[in-house]
């Protein structure tokens, strides 16, 4: 099938590469000429396991191309997949201006049947507005061209995005147009594997499903973080409680990890946007307000603990920080808890020496030399008064504890991801603080 992807951010790029991989002919449009030139040369502007190989292979095979040519992009695909960014505006509302721009461009250039597919996370009702915008452009041109607008939200997790696209749990399709539904069914046929994974529903339900799923997961995380704080004062261990809870199949084990709160490009933005939509319709989502509040506070949980340990005087103190990215296997710093931690530590007058296997260039671009960057986890510990762990990268799981103790000025570990056993850490001579245990 011939298809066009509008927007080469995370979702657009992964979707384009994966759809090319199964044999489709894919045209990726982006307005950023430098980015397009880099992509056309096989250089990927983000860190995502497996993606570079996939893009390079499909470029070489001629099934994937990148361009800034809007008219050519609209002419190319029967399927027009909109995967542009929908960042949060100051009020929390999703900014859908790039979606409007894409819709107008399609309406201005289309000459034959198109299925316009909304993949960006957008407020409920956006597909209807896309439909109206295209209709207005066609009316302006005084032409009649058939088209359908469907919603097909994406559920990619950063760090596992290629795998998630290739082996989806479910494919949500909001479509009220039979011809479009048939085309989308055949587009996703290669990803069905052993059972039917496509869930067909109306457009608005599909749009809401994406927000609902992310809000539910964010709620689980904030619930566990609040419970962890209670477990701590009760002398219980949230990790044991988590096992006990997860073994109930109605609850399940996933997304029950207490930590430093959720970050990333989706949960914070989507929870805010859903609350905003709800408030607009005078159906306030009270639970989600609490989810956000708990999340904000959780980021600074270990800094608050450090304050009780270090007292008022942070001048001359140095904090070693392991992990900067909001989660492992990505260099994405959007809403990373580490940023809130760094800001609070610097504001109190201490310094930070950080290590992250991939996110240091991205952090430098944001913070410059406000913090120091170490070449290895051990180098970050040099003359540090404490170590704080903010991301559960694999390489932090089994370090040389003897060496760590020798390098740290004080044997204090603040573990925001509960990587180690508290009892063992005490035996090794550390003062060890995790989350909820
Ligand atoms: C998420 C959704 O999982 C995905 O379906 C959607 O399409 C986009 O948003 P992503 O943001 O890539 O994906 O990361 P995810 O792995 O879901 O983690 C989000 C945040 O929650 C991270 O900061 C992570 O550290 C935190 N988290 C996750 C917890 O604190 N505890 C958990 O148990 C799970």
Boltz pocket constraint, residues with backbone or C-beta under 6 A from the ligand:
constraints:
  - pocket:
      binder: B
      contacts: [[A, 154], [A, 155], [A, 156], [A, 157], [A, 158], [A, 159], [A, 214], [A, 217], [A, 221], [A, 254], [A, 255], [A, 256], [A, 257], [A, 258], [A, 259], [A, 260], [A, 261], [A, 262], [A, 263], [A, 264], [A, 265], [A, 266], [A, 267], [A, 326], [A, 327]]
      max_distance: 6.0
